[in-house]
Amino acid sequence: MKESGKNFWHGVRQAVGVTLILMLICGVLYPCLMTGLSAMIMPNHAKGDLITVDGKTLGSEHVGQEFTEDYYMWSRPSAYHYNVYTEGEDGKLYYPDGTEFAGLSSGSDNYGPSNPALTERVEADMEKFLEKNPDVKREDIPTDLMTASGSGLDPHISPEAAEIQIPRISKASGLSEAELRNIVEENTDGKLLGIFGEETVNVLEVNIAIAKSMGIL
């Protein structure tokens, strides 16, 4: 019995010891090492690739924002409005469309194609887009302007989705279409290694360039 008891407590000490050692290595040393290395090797990435203008941080190049002004390029729909909110007169926080802020979140509604709520939302967004872009035909609207990304925070749209907005932006901003196309081109990322994925346009970076050209930033 004594020998059995010794073996039991010996096994317990080993298990506890291994657990503490692994917690120290995996939970403290490894994260600190990776954080330190990333801060030294690629500090901008480690800090979230923040975009700063005149000392003011305007966002991250990897997280989209919701733009509603006619002189800005519009992003894809987001179930969480890219977590953009303002404080109302009652002290509560609200999304730009007036609905109450649900807290910082990501994701999408994940509606199926046959879901009436999806059809209703797309139809409403389509009518709004056509109203602001009267020269565009319904069938010519790029799909990504009517569909949300899986995270609801995607900062990119397709070059086609950017091009179709240029006439509206030009009229509202006073910038020429040629100037706007140059801005879009400068903020377009090509395919990975020239093969994988698709070309994408970073909406936030485009709008920062537009604001600078208009003299409002």
DOZA-832140 format. One record per residue: residue number from 1; residue in one letter; x, y, z of N, C-alpha, C in turn. Coordinates in Angstrom, 3 decimals. Example, Ala and Ser with C-alpha at 12.3 -4.5 7.8 and 13.67 -1.06 7.14 Angstrom:
2
[1,A,[13.190,-5.690,7.800],[12.300,-4.500,7.800],[13.200,-3.300,7.800]];
[2,S,[12.850,-2.250,7.080],[13.670,-1.060,7.140],[12.900,0.030,7.870]];
//
This chain:
217
[1,M,[0.825,-1.207,0.000],[0.000,0.000,0.000],[0.865,1.266,0.000]];
[2,K,[1.953,1.256,0.836],[2.828,2.415,0.902],[3.492,2.666,-0.450]];
[3,E,[3.941,1.575,-1.096],[4.585,1.707,-2.404],[3.617,2.255,-3.433]];
[4,S,[2.361,1.799,-3.351],[1.332,2.285,-4.275],[1.067,3.766,-4.059]];
[5,G,[1.038,4.199,-2.792],[0.811,5.599,-2.481],[1.945,6.479,-2.971]];
[6,K,[3.181,5.984,-2.821],[4.333,6.740,-3.297],[4.269,6.923,-4.819]];
[7,N,[3.919,5.840,-5.509],[3.820,5.916,-6.974],[2.752,6.913,-7.415]];
[8,F,[1.645,6.927,-6.651],[0.554,7.843,-6.982],[1.019,9.295,-6.872]];
[9,W,[1.613,9.637,-5.720],[2.031,11.035,-5.523],[3.205,11.408,-6.421]];
[10,H,[4.009,10.421,-6.761],[5.094,10.679,-7.709],[4.512,11.039,-9.081]];
[11,G,[3.470,10.307,-9.472],[2.801,10.604,-10.745],[2.135,11.962,-10.731]];
[12,V,[1.544,12.325,-9.585],[0.896,13.628,-9.465],[1.927,14.743,-9.588]];
[13,R,[3.063,14.601,-8.897],[4.114,15.625,-8.961],[4.636,15.782,-10.392]];
[14,Q,[4.792,14.659,-11.075],[5.262,14.725,-12.465],[4.269,15.462,-13.360]];
[15,A,[2.984,15.115,-13.185],[1.950,15.745,-14.016],[1.873,17.242,-13.764]];
[16,V,[1.916,17.632,-12.467],[1.854,19.051,-12.115],[3.101,19.777,-12.622]];
[17,G,[4.250,19.135,-12.466],[5.504,19.739,-12.908],[5.534,19.977,-14.411]];
[18,V,[5.124,18.958,-15.189],[5.090,19.088,-16.645],[4.106,20.172,-17.067]];
[19,T,[2.952,20.223,-16.381],[1.948,21.236,-16.697],[2.483,22.645,-16.475]];
[20,L,[3.165,22.848,-15.329],[3.707,24.175,-15.030],[4.803,24.572,-16.014]];
[21,I,[5.665,23.605,-16.364],[6.746,23.885,-17.311],[6.175,24.255,-18.683]];
[22,L,[5.178,23.490,-19.157],[4.568,23.772,-20.452],[3.819,25.100,-20.440]];
[23,M,[3.166,25.412,-19.316],[2.484,26.705,-19.200],[3.490,27.842,-19.301]];
[24,L,[4.647,27.671,-18.657],[5.678,28.698,-18.690],[6.229,28.873,-20.108]];
[25,I,[6.508,27.734,-20.770],[7.085,27.785,-22.116],[6.073,28.307,-23.135]];
[26,C,[4.884,27.671,-23.154],[3.882,27.987,-24.189],[3.072,29.240,-23.877]];
[27,G,[2.873,29.516,-22.588],[2.018,30.637,-22.225],[2.740,31.928,-21.928]];
[28,V,[4.056,31.850,-21.666],[4.803,33.059,-21.322],[6.011,33.261,-22.238]];
[29,L,[6.939,32.316,-22.216],[8.182,32.494,-22.958],[7.961,32.592,-24.464]];
[30,Y,[7.175,31.662,-25.029],[6.958,31.663,-26.485],[6.247,32.934,-26.960]];
[31,P,[5.118,33.330,-26.326],[4.468,34.581,-26.761],[5.379,35.800,-26.631]];
[32,C,[6.166,35.865,-25.533],[7.067,37.009,-25.360],[8.144,37.015,-26.439]];
[33,L,[8.661,35.825,-26.771],[9.684,35.724,-27.815],[9.131,36.164,-29.163]];
[34,M,[7.932,35.668,-29.521],[7.333,36.013,-30.811],[6.970,37.499,-30.881]];
[35,T,[6.475,38.033,-29.755],[6.129,39.452,-29.720],[7.365,40.319,-29.890]];
[36,G,[8.437,39.928,-29.193],[9.679,40.682,-29.300],[10.283,40.617,-30.683]];
[37,L,[10.301,39.417,-31.288],[10.862,39.262,-32.621],[10.056,40.043,-33.663]];
[38,S,[8.714,39.950,-33.557],[7.875,40.658,-34.533],[8.045,42.169,-34.403]];
[39,A,[8.208,42.650,-33.159],[8.399,44.088,-32.950],[9.723,44.566,-33.537]];
[40,M,[10.722,43.700,-33.537],[12.030,44.077,-34.083],[12.085,43.917,-35.598]];
[41,I,[11.532,42.807,-36.094],[11.655,42.492,-37.514],[10.658,43.272,-38.369]];
[42,M,[9.402,43.321,-37.916],[8.365,44.028,-38.684],[7.458,44.800,-37.729]];
[43,P,[7.966,45.901,-37.165],[7.222,46.659,-36.149],[5.875,47.169,-36.612]];
[44,N,[5.747,47.582,-37.879],[4.474,48.106,-38.364],[3.397,47.026,-38.371]];
[45,H,[3.764,45.824,-38.825],[2.816,44.709,-38.817],[2.437,44.345,-37.383]];
[46,A,[3.419,44.349,-36.486],[3.169,43.977,-35.093],[2.173,44.923,-34.427]];
[47,K,[2.164,46.174,-34.885],[1.253,47.160,-34.295],[-0.098,47.215,-35.001]];
[48,G,[-0.307,46.332,-35.976],[-1.603,46.283,-36.643],[-1.677,47.039,-37.946]];
[49,D,[-0.538,47.422,-38.509],[-0.508,48.169,-39.772],[-1.428,49.384,-39.717]];
[50,L,[-1.251,50.176,-38.668],[-2.080,51.372,-38.487],[-1.703,52.443,-39.504]];
[51,I,[-2.713,53.164,-39.975],[-2.503,54.249,-40.928],[-2.606,55.565,-40.166]];
[52,T,[-1.515,56.327,-40.165],[-1.460,57.587,-39.424],[-1.193,58.746,-40.368]];
[53,V,[-1.958,59.810,-40.218],[-1.785,61.022,-41.028],[-1.661,62.212,-40.087]];
[54,D,[-0.552,62.937,-40.197],[-0.297,64.108,-39.351],[-0.439,63.771,-37.866]];
[55,G,[0.071,62.596,-37.496],[0.057,62.198,-36.096],[-1.257,61.625,-35.604]];
[56,K,[-2.260,61.553,-36.472],[-3.571,61.024,-36.079],[-3.802,59.673,-36.730]];
[57,T,[-4.112,58.677,-35.916],[-4.371,57.342,-36.434],[-5.789,57.269,-36.989]];
[58,L,[-5.903,56.903,-38.267],[-7.205,56.885,-38.935],[-7.782,55.486,-39.073]];
[59,G,[-6.987,54.463,-38.811],[-7.478,53.090,-38.909],[-6.353,52.138,-39.241]];
[60,S,[-6.725,50.918,-39.542],[-5.759,49.894,-39.944],[-6.017,49.521,-41.398]];
[61,E,[-4.945,49.246,-42.129],[-5.126,48.886,-43.530],[-5.773,47.520,-43.699]];
[62,H,[-5.915,46.766,-42.601],[-6.521,45.441,-42.683],[-7.967,45.404,-42.191]];
[63,V,[-8.491,46.531,-41.737],[-9.861,46.582,-41.213],[-10.628,47.683,-41.947]];
[64,G,[-11.754,47.332,-42.524],[-12.544,48.288,-43.278],[-13.272,49.287,-42.392]];
[65,Q,[-13.842,50.281,-43.018],[-14.669,51.266,-42.330],[-15.885,51.561,-43.196]];
[66,E,[-16.929,52.085,-42.566],[-18.150,52.402,-43.309],[-18.128,53.865,-43.730]];
[67,F,[-18.245,54.095,-45.036],[-18.287,55.449,-45.584],[-19.640,55.660,-46.258]];
[68,T,[-20.266,56.798,-45.989],[-21.598,57.067,-46.540],[-21.633,58.320,-47.409]];
[69,E,[-20.606,59.176,-47.311],[-20.594,60.413,-48.096],[-20.415,60.091,-49.584]];
[70,D,[-21.064,60.871,-50.428],[-20.999,60.631,-51.874],[-19.596,60.808,-52.435]];
[71,Y,[-18.776,61.668,-51.798],[-17.436,61.929,-52.321],[-16.409,60.885,-51.877]];
[72,Y,[-16.853,59.903,-51.090],[-15.963,58.810,-50.700],[-16.349,57.517,-51.416]];
[73,M,[-15.404,56.620,-51.526],[-15.685,55.299,-52.073],[-16.381,54.464,-51.009]];
[74,W,[-17.385,53.717,-51.415],[-18.136,52.913,-50.462],[-17.547,51.515,-50.335]];
[75,S,[-17.639,50.988,-49.132],[-17.154,49.644,-48.849],[-18.250,48.610,-49.096]];
[76,R,[-17.925,47.356,-48.850],[-18.924,46.289,-48.918],[-19.879,46.420,-47.736]];
[77,P,[-21.062,45.825,-47.820],[-21.973,45.843,-46.674],[-21.340,45.123,-45.485]];
[78,S,[-21.729,45.520,-44.287],[-21.235,44.871,-43.077],[-22.364,44.771,-42.075]];
[79,A,[-22.578,43.562,-41.554],[-23.643,43.359,-40.573],[-23.402,44.195,-39.322]];
[80,Y,[-22.131,44.516,-39.051],[-21.784,45.292,-37.858],[-21.281,46.691,-38.223]];
[81,H,[-21.547,47.110,-39.471],[-21.179,48.460,-39.914],[-19.706,48.756,-39.631]];
[82,Y,[-18.870,47.741,-39.724],[-17.429,47.876,-39.472],[-17.149,48.449,-38.084]];
[83,N,[-18.103,48.243,-37.163],[-17.978,48.727,-35.789],[-17.850,50.259,-35.714]];
[84,V,[-18.370,50.945,-36.728],[-18.408,52.413,-36.711],[-19.658,52.857,-35.955]];
[85,Y,[-19.502,53.726,-34.981],[-20.655,54.169,-34.197],[-20.449,55.603,-33.717]];
[86,T,[-21.539,56.223,-33.327],[-21.502,57.563,-32.743],[-22.373,57.576,-31.494]];
[87,E,[-22.152,58.550,-30.645],[-22.941,58.663,-29.413],[-24.142,59.559,-29.670]];
[88,G,[-25.329,59.052,-29.315],[-26.551,59.817,-29.495],[-26.787,60.804,-28.369]];
[89,E,[-27.825,61.631,-28.523],[-28.150,62.627,-27.495],[-28.545,61.965,-26.179]];
[90,D,[-29.022,60.708,-26.256],[-29.412,59.993,-25.039],[-28.230,59.300,-24.367]];
[91,G,[-27.038,59.495,-24.922],[-25.854,58.883,-24.327],[-25.569,57.476,-24.823]];
[92,K,[-26.482,56.900,-25.596],[-26.278,55.558,-26.129],[-25.479,55.622,-27.430]];
[93,L,[-24.917,54.480,-27.812],[-24.127,54.398,-29.032],[-24.968,53.826,-30.165]];
[94,Y,[-24.815,54.408,-31.367],[-25.621,53.980,-32.512],[-24.754,53.805,-33.756]];
[95,Y,[-25.154,52.820,-34.589],[-24.527,52.654,-35.898],[-24.970,53.811,-36.794]];
[96,P,[-24.285,54.025,-37.926],[-24.666,55.124,-38.829],[-26.102,55.061,-39.329]];
[97,D,[-26.701,53.849,-39.391],[-28.071,53.746,-39.882],[-29.110,53.975,-38.789]];
[98,G,[-28.649,54.298,-37.568],[-29.573,54.607,-36.482],[-29.888,53.461,-35.557]];
[99,T,[-29.463,52.234,-35.896],[-29.690,51.094,-35.008],[-28.687,51.123,-33.864]];
[100,E,[-29.062,50.528,-32.747],[-28.225,50.602,-31.556],[-26.969,49.743,-31.707]];
[101,F,[-25.857,50.284,-31.272],[-24.566,49.610,-31.352],[-24.578,48.358,-30.489]];
[102,A,[-24.171,47.226,-31.085],[-24.246,45.937,-30.388],[-22.935,45.536,-29.737]];
[103,G,[-21.939,46.404,-29.777],[-20.635,46.063,-29.226],[-19.689,45.641,-30.337]];
[104,L,[-18.389,45.682,-30.059],[-17.398,45.309,-31.060],[-17.587,43.861,-31.474]];
[105,S,[-17.753,43.627,-32.761],[-18.034,42.281,-33.251],[-17.466,42.105,-34.649]];
[106,S,[-17.449,40.886,-35.085],[-17.110,40.567,-36.471],[-17.989,39.405,-36.898]];
[107,G,[-18.025,39.154,-38.201],[-18.872,38.082,-38.710],[-19.943,38.626,-39.639]];
[108,S,[-20.831,37.759,-40.052],[-21.918,38.162,-40.949],[-23.212,37.501,-40.496]];
[109,D,[-24.303,37.888,-41.135],[-25.599,37.296,-40.791],[-25.695,35.853,-41.265]];
[110,N,[-24.844,35.471,-42.231],[-24.793,34.099,-42.726],[-26.139,33.623,-43.261]];
[111,Y,[-26.860,34.517,-43.944],[-28.143,34.147,-44.529],[-27.917,33.272,-45.761]];
[112,G,[-28.818,32.321,-45.964],[-28.787,31.516,-47.173],[-29.423,32.276,-48.332]];
[113,P,[-29.169,31.858,-49.576],[-29.705,32.558,-50.745],[-31.218,32.673,-50.752]];
[114,S,[-31.904,31.712,-50.100],[-33.363,31.732,-50.109],[-33.958,32.500,-48.934]];
[115,N,[-33.113,33.069,-48.087],[-33.600,33.772,-46.896],[-34.203,35.123,-47.304]];
[116,P,[-35.466,35.383,-46.963],[-36.113,36.655,-47.327],[-35.382,37.868,-46.768]];
[117,A,[-34.758,37.727,-45.608],[-34.041,38.853,-44.998],[-32.859,39.270,-45.864]];
[118,L,[-32.194,38.298,-46.483],[-31.078,38.617,-47.367],[-31.580,39.356,-48.604]];
[119,T,[-32.655,38.859,-49.184],[-33.237,39.500,-50.367],[-33.650,40.934,-50.059]];
[120,E,[-34.277,41.123,-48.904],[-34.730,42.461,-48.505],[-33.545,43.408,-48.327]];
[121,R,[-32.486,42.923,-47.676],[-31.315,43.766,-47.430],[-30.611,44.130,-48.740]];
[122,V,[-30.449,43.157,-49.628],[-29.780,43.411,-50.904],[-30.597,44.377,-51.761]];
[123,E,[-31.908,44.188,-51.792],[-32.763,45.079,-52.579],[-32.677,46.516,-52.072]];
[124,A,[-32.655,46.675,-50.743],[-32.565,48.016,-50.162],[-31.221,48.662,-50.505]];
[125,D,[-30.140,47.880,-50.383],[-28.816,48.406,-50.715],[-28.703,48.733,-52.196]];
[126,M,[-29.339,47.923,-53.021],[-29.278,48.129,-54.465],[-30.013,49.413,-54.855]];
[127,E,[-31.176,49.630,-54.269],[-31.941,50.842,-54.570],[-31.182,52.094,-54.123]];
[128,K,[-30.533,52.012,-52.974],[-29.748,53.140,-52.471],[-28.573,53.422,-53.410]];
[129,F,[-27.919,52.343,-53.864],[-26.773,52.519,-54.751],[-27.204,53.122,-56.085]];
[130,L,[-28.302,52.638,-56.635],[-28.791,53.153,-57.918],[-29.242,54.603,-57.809]];
[131,E,[-29.775,54.966,-56.660],[-30.206,56.356,-56.453],[-29.008,57.309,-56.475]];
[132,K,[-27.916,56.874,-55.860],[-26.722,57.706,-55.795],[-25.848,57.584,-57.035]];
[133,N,[-26.057,56.526,-57.803],[-25.283,56.305,-59.031],[-26.259,56.097,-60.190]];
[134,P,[-26.955,57.144,-60.612],[-28.051,57.017,-61.574],[-27.648,56.502,-62.953]];
[135,D,[-26.383,56.602,-63.311],[-25.943,56.144,-64.629],[-25.632,54.645,-64.662]];
[136,V,[-25.722,53.999,-63.502],[-25.400,52.573,-63.401],[-26.665,51.742,-63.562]];
[137,K,[-26.569,50.671,-64.334],[-27.689,49.748,-64.479],[-27.641,48.697,-63.374]];
[138,R,[-28.811,48.231,-62.982],[-28.910,47.261,-61.901],[-28.026,46.044,-62.150]];
[139,E,[-28.054,45.541,-63.384],[-27.308,44.312,-63.690],[-25.802,44.535,-63.753]];
[140,D,[-25.359,45.807,-63.743],[-23.929,46.100,-63.832],[-23.271,46.285,-62.472]];
[141,I,[-24.049,46.279,-61.391],[-23.481,46.460,-60.059],[-22.643,45.231,-59.694]];
[142,P,[-21.359,45.395,-59.383],[-20.523,44.257,-58.992],[-21.071,43.553,-57.754]];
[143,T,[-20.958,42.252,-57.741],[-21.531,41.451,-56.655],[-20.980,41.839,-55.294]];
[144,D,[-19.687,42.153,-55.227],[-19.091,42.404,-53.910],[-19.637,43.668,-53.252]];
[145,L,[-20.245,44.578,-54.015],[-20.836,45.772,-53.412],[-22.171,45.479,-52.734]];
[146,M,[-22.731,44.305,-53.024],[-24.016,43.928,-52.437],[-23.890,42.790,-51.436]];
[147,T,[-22.711,42.197,-51.312],[-22.519,41.053,-50.421],[-21.473,41.370,-49.366]];
[148,A,[-21.694,40.887,-48.151],[-20.755,41.114,-47.051],[-19.674,40.045,-47.055]];
[149,S,[-18.540,40.382,-46.496],[-17.480,39.393,-46.343],[-17.772,38.516,-45.131]];
[150,G,[-17.042,37.421,-44.990],[-17.266,36.517,-43.860],[-17.011,37.185,-42.522]];
[151,S,[-16.015,38.066,-42.470],[-15.689,38.750,-41.218],[-16.528,39.994,-41.000]];
[152,G,[-17.057,40.549,-42.097],[-17.777,41.813,-42.001],[-16.849,42.991,-41.812]];
[153,L,[-15.526,42.761,-41.932],[-14.543,43.813,-41.703],[-13.572,43.956,-42.868]];
[154,D,[-13.844,43.300,-43.988],[-12.938,43.305,-45.132],[-12.744,44.728,-45.659]];
[155,P,[-11.492,45.210,-45.746],[-11.251,46.577,-46.212],[-11.195,46.706,-47.728]];
[156,H,[-11.343,45.605,-48.455],[-11.133,45.626,-49.899],[-12.425,45.491,-50.708]];
[157,I,[-12.385,46.033,-51.907],[-13.399,45.767,-52.918],[-12.660,45.456,-54.220]];
[158,S,[-13.383,44.978,-55.201],[-12.762,44.656,-56.483],[-12.505,45.934,-57.289]];
[159,P,[-11.561,45.903,-58.239],[-11.344,47.066,-59.105],[-12.610,47.473,-59.854]];
[160,E,[-13.449,46.497,-60.209],[-14.709,46.798,-60.898],[-15.652,47.578,-59.981]];
[161,A,[-15.678,47.192,-58.701],[-16.533,47.893,-57.734],[-16.042,49.307,-57.480]];
[162,A,[-14.733,49.518,-57.604],[-14.181,50.863,-57.454],[-14.473,51.713,-58.689]];
[163,E,[-14.275,51.142,-59.866],[-14.465,51.874,-61.122],[-15.891,52.375,-61.278]];
[164,I,[-16.868,51.575,-60.882],[-18.267,51.940,-61.103],[-18.698,53.110,-60.211]];
[165,Q,[-17.921,53.398,-59.159],[-18.254,54.501,-58.255],[-17.591,55.822,-58.642]];
[166,I,[-16.624,55.758,-59.554],[-15.837,56.939,-59.879],[-16.671,58.118,-60.389]];
[167,P,[-17.641,57.933,-61.290],[-18.444,59.089,-61.732],[-19.141,59.804,-60.578]];
[168,R,[-19.708,59.060,-59.636],[-20.382,59.686,-58.487],[-19.386,60.451,-57.631]];
[169,I,[-18.244,59.825,-57.355],[-17.229,60.464,-56.510],[-16.693,61.720,-57.175]];
[170,S,[-16.466,61.657,-58.478],[-15.942,62.805,-59.214],[-16.898,63.989,-59.126]];
[171,K,[-18.169,63.720,-59.303],[-19.179,64.778,-59.263],[-19.274,65.392,-57.872]];
[172,A,[-19.199,64.555,-56.843],[-19.369,65.044,-55.472],[-18.108,65.692,-54.916]];
[173,S,[-16.944,65.216,-55.360],[-15.685,65.703,-54.799],[-15.055,66.839,-55.591]];
[174,G,[-15.415,66.932,-56.869],[-14.788,67.937,-57.717],[-13.476,67.464,-58.314]];
[175,L,[-13.063,66.244,-57.997],[-11.844,65.677,-58.569],[-12.165,65.057,-59.924]];
[176,S,[-11.219,65.087,-60.827],[-11.460,64.504,-62.150],[-11.476,62.990,-62.073]];
[177,E,[-12.134,62.373,-63.023],[-12.173,60.915,-63.062],[-10.779,60.340,-63.275]];
[178,A,[-9.960,61.029,-64.054],[-8.595,60.555,-64.283],[-7.800,60.556,-62.984]];
[179,E,[-7.960,61.616,-62.192],[-7.260,61.692,-60.907],[-7.724,60.588,-59.970]];
[180,L,[-9.019,60.327,-59.967],[-9.566,59.278,-59.109],[-9.082,57.892,-59.542]];
[181,R,[-8.985,57.691,-60.826],[-8.485,56.399,-61.314],[-7.019,56.200,-60.923]];
[182,N,[-6.255,57.272,-60.918],[-4.865,57.172,-60.479],[-4.789,56.812,-58.997]];
[183,I,[-5.678,57.400,-58.199],[-5.722,57.093,-56.767],[-6.070,55.621,-56.553]];
[184,V,[-7.056,55.143,-57.298],[-7.460,53.737,-57.178],[-6.311,52.818,-57.576]];
[185,E,[-5.648,53.162,-58.660],[-4.546,52.327,-59.146],[-3.409,52.266,-58.128]];
[186,E,[-3.120,53.382,-57.478],[-2.049,53.428,-56.491],[-2.384,52.619,-55.247]];
[187,N,[-3.657,52.374,-55.006],[-4.081,51.630,-53.811],[-4.696,50.282,-54.162]];
[188,T,[-4.278,49.736,-55.304],[-4.726,48.417,-55.731],[-3.606,47.406,-55.537]];
[189,D,[-3.925,46.321,-54.861],[-2.964,45.229,-54.654],[-3.197,44.159,-55.700]];
[190,G,[-2.109,43.686,-56.306],[-2.218,42.649,-57.320],[-2.366,41.266,-56.723]];
[191,K,[-2.438,40.270,-57.560],[-2.537,38.889,-57.116],[-1.258,38.476,-56.393]];
[192,L,[-1.389,37.598,-55.411],[-0.234,37.105,-54.685],[0.670,36.328,-55.630]];
[193,L,[1.924,36.771,-55.725],[2.908,36.162,-56.625],[2.452,36.225,-58.078]];
[194,G,[1.475,37.117,-58.340],[0.971,37.263,-59.697],[0.058,36.139,-60.141]];
[195,I,[-0.273,35.226,-59.210],[-1.060,34.035,-59.572],[-2.285,33.863,-58.690]];
[196,F,[-2.079,33.930,-57.370],[-3.135,33.557,-56.428],[-4.030,34.744,-56.053]];
[197,G,[-5.329,34.446,-55.891],[-6.273,35.475,-55.476],[-6.673,36.405,-56.602]];
[198,E,[-7.192,37.559,-56.213],[-7.657,38.555,-57.172],[-7.079,39.926,-56.826]];
[199,E,[-7.139,40.842,-57.756],[-6.744,42.211,-57.472],[-7.763,42.843,-56.530]];
[200,T,[-7.276,43.615,-55.566],[-8.168,44.236,-54.588],[-7.810,45.696,-54.386]];
[201,V,[-8.824,46.497,-54.059],[-8.647,47.921,-53.807],[-8.936,48.201,-52.336]];
[202,N,[-8.003,48.847,-51.644],[-8.188,49.175,-50.235],[-9.001,50.464,-50.125]];
[203,V,[-10.228,50.345,-49.656],[-11.159,51.477,-49.623],[-10.687,52.590,-48.695]];
[204,L,[-10.198,52.229,-47.523],[-9.743,53.247,-46.567],[-8.596,54.065,-47.146]];
[205,E,[-7.629,53.395,-47.752],[-6.479,54.107,-48.309],[-6.903,54.997,-49.480]];
[206,V,[-7.848,54.526,-50.279],[-8.368,55.355,-51.374],[-9.032,56.608,-50.813]];
[207,N,[-9.844,56.448,-49.783],[-10.574,57.593,-49.238],[-9.659,58.587,-48.524]];
[208,I,[-8.587,58.098,-47.942],[-7.614,59.006,-47.346],[-6.969,59.860,-48.442]];
[209,A,[-6.639,59.216,-49.556],[-6.046,59.941,-50.688],[-7.048,60.950,-51.271]];
[210,I,[-8.326,60.564,-51.326],[-9.366,61.478,-51.817],[-9.478,62.688,-50.884]];
[211,A,[-9.514,62.423,-49.585],[-9.634,63.511,-48.608],[-8.451,64.462,-48.699]];
[212,K,[-7.253,63.928,-48.906],[-6.064,64.779,-49.060],[-6.183,65.636,-50.315]];
[213,S,[-6.637,65.019,-51.400],[-6.764,65.760,-52.666],[-7.822,66.843,-52.571]];
[214,M,[-8.850,66.616,-51.752],[-9.907,67.608,-51.573],[-9.527,68.683,-50.564]];
[215,G,[-8.430,68.436,-49.836],[-7.990,69.410,-48.839],[-8.725,69.347,-47.530]];
[216,I,[-9.422,68.222,-47.265],[-10.165,68.101,-46.003],[-9.405,67.225,-44.994]];
[217,L,[-8.200,66.803,-45.364],[-7.393,65.992,-44.468],[-5.945,66.440,-44.547]];
//
